[in-house]
Amino acid sequence: MTSHELVRRAIEFGGPERLAVQCPALGINDTFGVGCRPAEGWQPSKLKCAIWASPRATR
């Protein structure tokens, strides 16, 4: 079973033959980091930013 199959089955509760792990010190890594950042050119709307702002910050 490949790492891809292990991770997919673990996420979908599909009965993987073992747990998917991430332990580079032991040379075992079934995952791959892809990062997380907003899409290029994306800007939040002003209204939604105000919703998440602290009440003190909007005064």
mmCIF file of the C-alpha atoms, coordinates in Angstrom:
data_MODEL
# 
_entry.id   MODEL 
# 
loop_
_atom_site.group_PDB 
_atom_site.id 
_atom_site.type_symbol 
_atom_site.label_atom_id 
_atom_site.label_alt_id 
_atom_site.label_comp_id 
_atom_site.label_asym_id 
_atom_site.label_entity_id 
_atom_site.label_seq_id 
_atom_site.pdbx_PDB_ins_code 
_atom_site.Cartn_x 
_atom_site.Cartn_y 
_atom_site.Cartn_z 
_atom_site.occupancy 
_atom_site.B_iso_or_equiv 
_atom_site.pdbx_formal_charge 
_atom_site.auth_seq_id 
_atom_site.auth_comp_id 
_atom_site.auth_asym_id 
_atom_site.auth_atom_id 
_atom_site.pdbx_PDB_model_num 
ATOM 1  C CA . MET A 1 1  ? 0.000   0.000  0.000  1.00 0.00 ? 1  MET A CA 1 
ATOM 2  C CA . THR A 1 2  ? 1.430   3.389  -0.965 1.00 0.00 ? 2  THR A CA 1 
ATOM 3  C CA . SER A 1 3  ? 1.594   6.423  1.322  1.00 0.00 ? 3  SER A CA 1 
ATOM 4  C CA . HIS A 1 4  ? -1.141  8.039  -0.747 1.00 0.00 ? 4  HIS A CA 1 
ATOM 5  C CA . GLU A 1 5  ? -3.456  5.064  -0.184 1.00 0.00 ? 5  GLU A CA 1 
ATOM 6  C CA . LEU A 1 6  ? -2.642  4.971  3.545  1.00 0.00 ? 6  LEU A CA 1 
ATOM 7  C CA . VAL A 1 7  ? -3.473  8.636  4.062  1.00 0.00 ? 7  VAL A CA 1 
ATOM 8  C CA . ARG A 1 8  ? -6.641  8.471  1.945  1.00 0.00 ? 8  ARG A CA 1 
ATOM 9  C CA . ARG A 1 9  ? -7.923  5.376  3.775  1.00 0.00 ? 9  ARG A CA 1 
ATOM 10 C CA . ALA A 1 10 ? -7.074  6.906  7.169  1.00 0.00 ? 10 ALA A CA 1 
ATOM 11 C CA . ILE A 1 11 ? -9.008  10.096 6.347  1.00 0.00 ? 11 ILE A CA 1 
ATOM 12 C CA . GLU A 1 12 ? -11.975 8.207  4.930  1.00 0.00 ? 12 GLU A CA 1 
ATOM 13 C CA . PHE A 1 13 ? -11.981 5.543  7.716  1.00 0.00 ? 13 PHE A CA 1 
ATOM 14 C CA . GLY A 1 14 ? -11.287 2.929  5.040  1.00 0.00 ? 14 GLY A CA 1 
ATOM 15 C CA . GLY A 1 15 ? -9.232  0.545  7.171  1.00 0.00 ? 15 GLY A CA 1 
ATOM 16 C CA . PRO A 1 16 ? -5.591  1.297  6.321  1.00 0.00 ? 16 PRO A CA 1 
ATOM 17 C CA . GLU A 1 17 ? -3.133  -1.512 7.090  1.00 0.00 ? 17 GLU A CA 1 
ATOM 18 C CA . ARG A 1 18 ? -1.289  0.878  9.434  1.00 0.00 ? 18 ARG A CA 1 
ATOM 19 C CA . LEU A 1 19 ? -1.561  4.456  10.639 1.00 0.00 ? 19 LEU A CA 1 
ATOM 20 C CA . ALA A 1 20 ? -0.269  7.172  8.339  1.00 0.00 ? 20 ALA A CA 1 
ATOM 21 C CA . VAL A 1 21 ? 2.694   8.797  10.116 1.00 0.00 ? 21 VAL A CA 1 
ATOM 22 C CA . GLN A 1 22 ? 5.045   11.727 9.786  1.00 0.00 ? 22 GLN A CA 1 
ATOM 23 C CA . CYS A 1 23 ? 8.370   11.035 11.514 1.00 0.00 ? 23 CYS A CA 1 
ATOM 24 C CA . PRO A 1 24 ? 11.363  12.234 9.462  1.00 0.00 ? 24 PRO A CA 1 
ATOM 25 C CA . ALA A 1 25 ? 13.773  11.272 12.260 1.00 0.00 ? 25 ALA A CA 1 
ATOM 26 C CA . LEU A 1 26 ? 12.925  7.623  11.580 1.00 0.00 ? 26 LEU A CA 1 
ATOM 27 C CA . GLY A 1 27 ? 12.783  8.088  7.825  1.00 0.00 ? 27 GLY A CA 1 
ATOM 28 C CA . ILE A 1 28 ? 9.020   7.555  7.711  1.00 0.00 ? 28 ILE A CA 1 
ATOM 29 C CA . ASN A 1 29 ? 6.775   10.182 6.173  1.00 0.00 ? 29 ASN A CA 1 
ATOM 30 C CA . ASP A 1 30 ? 3.428   9.402  4.577  1.00 0.00 ? 30 ASP A CA 1 
ATOM 31 C CA . THR A 1 31 ? 2.516   13.070 4.193  1.00 0.00 ? 31 THR A CA 1 
ATOM 32 C CA . PHE A 1 32 ? 3.616   15.972 2.030  1.00 0.00 ? 32 PHE A CA 1 
ATOM 33 C CA . GLY A 1 33 ? 3.434   19.622 3.039  1.00 0.00 ? 33 GLY A CA 1 
ATOM 34 C CA . VAL A 1 34 ? 1.770   21.874 0.498  1.00 0.00 ? 34 VAL A CA 1 
ATOM 35 C CA . GLY A 1 35 ? 1.578   25.066 2.551  1.00 0.00 ? 35 GLY A CA 1 
ATOM 36 C CA . CYS A 1 36 ? -1.385  27.292 3.008  1.00 0.00 ? 36 CYS A CA 1 
ATOM 37 C CA . ARG A 1 37 ? -1.683  30.817 1.698  1.00 0.00 ? 37 ARG A CA 1 
ATOM 38 C CA . PRO A 1 38 ? -4.345  32.894 -0.023 1.00 0.00 ? 38 PRO A CA 1 
ATOM 39 C CA . ALA A 1 39 ? -4.730  32.750 -3.789 1.00 0.00 ? 39 ALA A CA 1 
ATOM 40 C CA . GLU A 1 40 ? -2.628  35.284 -5.677 1.00 0.00 ? 40 GLU A CA 1 
ATOM 41 C CA . GLY A 1 41 ? -4.415  38.631 -5.862 1.00 0.00 ? 41 GLY A CA 1 
ATOM 42 C CA . TRP A 1 42 ? -7.054  37.716 -3.266 1.00 0.00 ? 42 TRP A CA 1 
ATOM 43 C CA . GLN A 1 43 ? -8.177  40.545 -0.988 1.00 0.00 ? 43 GLN A CA 1 
ATOM 44 C CA . PRO A 1 44 ? -10.777 40.226 1.794  1.00 0.00 ? 44 PRO A CA 1 
ATOM 45 C CA . SER A 1 45 ? -13.788 42.482 1.610  1.00 0.00 ? 45 SER A CA 1 
ATOM 46 C CA . LYS A 1 46 ? -13.884 45.411 4.037  1.00 0.00 ? 46 LYS A CA 1 
ATOM 47 C CA . LEU A 1 47 ? -17.167 44.227 5.571  1.00 0.00 ? 47 LEU A CA 1 
ATOM 48 C CA . LYS A 1 48 ? -15.875 40.769 6.471  1.00 0.00 ? 48 LYS A CA 1 
ATOM 49 C CA . CYS A 1 49 ? -12.683 42.216 7.950  1.00 0.00 ? 49 CYS A CA 1 
ATOM 50 C CA . ALA A 1 50 ? -14.748 44.364 10.300 1.00 0.00 ? 50 ALA A CA 1 
ATOM 51 C CA . ILE A 1 51 ? -16.680 41.313 11.495 1.00 0.00 ? 51 ILE A CA 1 
ATOM 52 C CA . TRP A 1 52 ? -13.483 39.613 12.639 1.00 0.00 ? 52 TRP A CA 1 
ATOM 53 C CA . ALA A 1 53 ? -11.897 42.729 14.120 1.00 0.00 ? 53 ALA A CA 1 
ATOM 54 C CA . SER A 1 54 ? -11.822 43.387 17.828 1.00 0.00 ? 54 SER A CA 1 
ATOM 55 C CA . PRO A 1 55 ? -14.575 45.780 19.029 1.00 0.00 ? 55 PRO A CA 1 
ATOM 56 C CA . ARG A 1 56 ? -11.838 48.160 20.211 1.00 0.00 ? 56 ARG A CA 1 
ATOM 57 C CA . ALA A 1 57 ? -10.147 48.106 16.807 1.00 0.00 ? 57 ALA A CA 1 
ATOM 58 C CA . THR A 1 58 ? -13.277 49.309 14.999 1.00 0.00 ? 58 THR A CA 1 
ATOM 59 C CA . ARG A 1 59 ? -13.825 52.399 17.160 1.00 0.00 ? 59 ARG A CA 1 
# 
